[in-house]
């Protein structure tokens, strides 16, 4: 199966099988398939059936030490990602990427005349993708220094350091392995692994992100966990985000959760934004929620903004934030609301704010 490139494999399956069979195909193990087309150069294959992922990693370290050359090497395996992964650009797609080591990090290069390479993911559906790890031998043991996703539609050439290819990593086992590396890794590795683990199509990825968001880790790492949890945009992730919000008092994390809510169009996400905008104890958090409600521009969010502006007991600064959010709505919605506020609102500062934003509108809209 791995003799075919990632999306080519899926296209062939689609032509031959129905939807149910395709789903089953994506979940089949890829172990023991031998050489693969997307790896070139110093490639060693350790994808033996019956060995756990941890044992394969240990075997790779043993095999590398037998070579007696250098102190860095790569390992890699495939897993089922929640998203499609794309690497490259519109120029010279047929050329391989050269994988090397630079300042303790994985360096991926491909020569272009005009444009450098890119990595990005899409939400087009599940796809088998690859992971490569950079290991460095220090003393008697090897530590993982860096990790990177690879797009199986490209070719990767290892001209300097060898790679030990481990075949398929079953998702649950892969997450367990990556979680251990997360705990022992440095700040940079933890940030990367939060994304990598979140990309796994498995329920335990939710548990990991939830735990990290509330754990004793760097704030940026916890923010990343919340961000990727928000990217799931489903019922369970929203439930987890609500639980995290209730359990944390950290402003940065709450602001990140508000941002995560706005990424979803599910009704419960909008309701949570409205609740925060109207009732949260922290004024800064409320203003963030109000801003994102303005970007939503749904009937519910617009009504919530109007409620904030008209609430006689509301803080003036919060009201002004709501006026600004209203000003960001489409003209046909914002202009009538701003005119009404300018004419009828009893707070002079709020009226002044509405008049200011009306002044920024095109004349024909008034």
N, C-alpha and C positions, 0 to 999 in steps of 0.2 A: 504493500500500500504506500509506503514512504518513497518508493521509486518515482511516484508522481508528486508534482508540486501541490501546495495546500489547496488553492482554489480550483486547480485542475481536477484534483481528486473529488472535490465536492460536485463539480459540474458533471463528471462522469457518473457519479452516484445518482444525481438528479435525473439523468437521462435513462438510467436503468431501473430505478427503484421508486416506489411510492414514498410518501412523507413518513410513514411509520418506519419503513425500512431504513430510510436515510438517518432518522434519529438514532436507530440502533447502530448503524454503521459508524456514526460519529463517536459512539461510546465504546467501540471495540478496541482492545489493547493493540498497540503497535509494536510490541516487543518482538525481538528475535527476527527482525526484518533485514538485517545485514546492512550493506552500504546504502547510503541515501544520496540523492542527486544534488541536494542543496549544500553539501559540505565538500570542500576540496582541500588538498594539501596534506598536512600532517594530521590525519584523522585516524584514531584507533577506536575500534568498535567493541564495546562491553555490554551490549544490549542482550544479555543472556536471560532466557526464561528462568523463572524460579527464584531469582535474586531480588531482594528488596531494593528500593532506591538507595537507602542508607548503605547497604552492602556494596552496591555498585560504586557509590562515591568513595568508599574505603578502598575498593579494588583499583579505582583510577589512581588514587594516591600511591598505592603500592607499585603500580605499573610505572608511574612517572619516576618514582625514586629509583627504580631499577635502571632507568636510562642514565642516571648520574649526570644529567646536563641541565643547568639552570635551576631556578627556584620558582618559576611561575608556569602554570599550565591552565587549560580550560577543561570544563566538563559541560555537558549539555543534554537536554532531553526535551520531549514534546509533552504537552498537556492540552486539555480542552479549555479554551479561553471563552469568556462571555462575549468578547468582541472580536471583530476582525482587526488584524494588525497589518499596517502598510509601511514599508520602508523604501525610500528611493525618491526619484523625481521624474520629470517628463523627459529627461535626457539620458541616453545610453543605458537603458534599463537592463540590457543583456550583460553588462560588465559585472563581474563579481565584486562583492565587498571584501576588502582585506581587513582581517581582524588582527589587532596587535595590542600591545600594552603600552600605555603612556601615563606616567606619574601615578601608577597604582590603579589605573582605571582602564576599562575596556575601550579601545579606540576602533571605531568602524569607519573605514574610508572607501570612497569610490571616486574615481577621477571624472570630473565633468568639465565641459567647456564653459558652461554658464552658471549652473546652479548646483549648490551642494545638496547632500541627501537629507531627507527628513524621516521622522518616525511619527506616526499618528495612528489612532484607533478610531473605529467607527462602530455604530450600534447595529450593524447589519445582521448580526446573529452569531451563533457559536462557530468557532473555527479552531482547528488544531494548529497551534503555533509552537515555537521553540523558545527555550531558555538557554542561555549560555552563562556560565559562571567562571570568574577569574579566581584562581587559587594561588596562594603564595605559601611556600614552605618556609616556616620559621622554626628553627630548632628541629624537633622530632615530628611536629605536626604541621598540617596545611590549613590555612584559614581562607575563607571566602572574602575577597576584597571588593568585588563588584559583580553585578548581574545585569543582563540585558535581554529583552525580548528579541526574537528574530522572526521575520516574515518568511515562511517556507516557499514563497514564490520567487525569492531571490537566491543567489548563490553566495556562500561565505567561504573565503579562502584563508587558511591558516598556514602562513609561510615561515613563521618564526617559532612560536610556541605551539605545542601539540594540543589537540582537543581529544578528549575521551568521550565518545558518544554513547549514551546510556539507554537510548531507545525511548520508550514511552514511560512517562511518570503518571500513574493513576492520580487523579486530582486530589482525593483525600490524603493519600500518602504524600503527595507533593506539598500540600499545605502544611502537614505536620513537620516535614523536613524544613520548609521555609520559616515556619514559626520558631524553630530552634535557632536558626541562623539569625533571625530577627532579634532574639533575646541576647545573643552574644555579639552582635554586630555593632559597629560604631554608628554615629548619627546619620552619616550619609547613606550607609547601607540600609538602615532602618527605613529612611524615607523612601528609598527605591522599593524595598520589599513590601511596604504598605500597598503600593500600586500593584505590584506583581501578584500578591496574594489576592487582592480584590478582583483581579481579572479572572481568577479561577471560577469555573462554573460549578460551585459546590456550596451547600448550606453552611459549612463550617467557616467559609470566608466572612459571612455576616457576623458570626460569633467573634472571630478574630478582630474585625474592625470595631465592634462594640467594645470589646475588652480594651483595645489600645486607646480608644477615645477617652476612656475613664481611667486609664492606667497611669503609672508613675513614669512617664516618658517626656521627652522634649515637647513643648507646646506645638511646634510646627509639625512634628510627627503626628500628634493627636489631631491637629487640624486636617492633615492629609487623610487620616482615617475617616473623619467625618465627611470630607469632600467625596471620597470614593464610595462611601456608604450612600451618600445622596445621589450618586450617579446611577445607582440601581433603580431608583424611581418606581419602586413597587411597594406593596402593602407592608411587607416585613421591614424593609429599610426605613419607612416612615415611622413604624412602631418603635424601632430601635432609636431613631433620632429623637422622638418624643421622650423616651426613657432617659437618654443621655442628657437632654435639656433639663429635665427635672432634677437630675443628680449632680449637675455641675453648677458652680457659682462663678466660673471664670468667664469674663466678658468676651475674650477672644474666641473661646469655644462656642459660646452662645451665638455670636455674630456669624460664625462659620455654619452653625446649624440653621440659622435663618436663611443664609445663602443656599444651603442644601435644600431646604423646603421650597425655595422659589424655583429650583430646577425642575420640579415636578408639576404636572398639570392635574394631578389627582385631586378630587374635591377635599379630601382630608388634609392635604398639604396646604391648600388655600385657607381652609378653616383654621389651621394652626397659625398661619401667618396673621390672620385677622385677630385671633386670640392674643397673640403676642403684641400686635400693634395697639390693641385697645387696653390690655390689662397687665402687661409685664411691669415689674417694679423698676426696671432700669430704663431711663429715658433714651440712652444711646441705642439700646437694643430695639426699643419701640420705633425709633426713627428709621432704623435699618429696615424693619418689617414694613413700615409705611412706604418707604422708597420702593421696595420690591412689589408691593401691592399695586403701586402706580405703573410698574412695568408690565404687570399681568393684564391690566385693563379689562378684566372680566366684570360682569354685572355685580357679582358679590364683592369684589375688591373695590370697585368704585363706590358702592354703597357704604363700605366700611370707611373709606376715606372721607366721605360726606359726613358720616356719623362723628368721626373724630373732630372735624372742623366745627360742627354744630353743637358739640358737647360743651355746655356752659361751664362745667367744672374742669375742663381739660387745660393742661399746661400750654401756655402760649407758644413755646418753642416747638412743642409737638404739633400744635395746630399749623404752625408755619411749615413744618415738614410735610404735612398732609396737603397744604396748598401747593407746595412745590411738586409733590407727586401728581397732583391733579393737573398741573401745568404740563406734565410730560405725557399725558394721555393724547390720543388723536384729537385734532383740532375740533372736530364736530362734537366731541364729548367734553373736552377741557374748557372751551370758550364759554358755553352756556353756564357751566358750573362756576367758573371764575367771575363771570358777570354777576351771578346770583350772590356769591360771597362778597363781592365789592359793594353790592347794593344793600344787603340785608344783615351781614354779620355784625355783631355788636362790639367785637374786639377791634379797636382801631389799628393795631399792628397787623392783624390778620387781613383786614380790609386793604391796608397799604400793600401787603404782600401780593394779594390777588390783583390789584391794580398794576403793580410792577410787572407781573407775569403776563397780564393782558397786553401790556406795552411791548412785549417781545414777540407777540403774534403778528402774522401778516395782516395788513389792513383789510383785505377782502374777507378775512375770517370773522371780523367784528361787525 
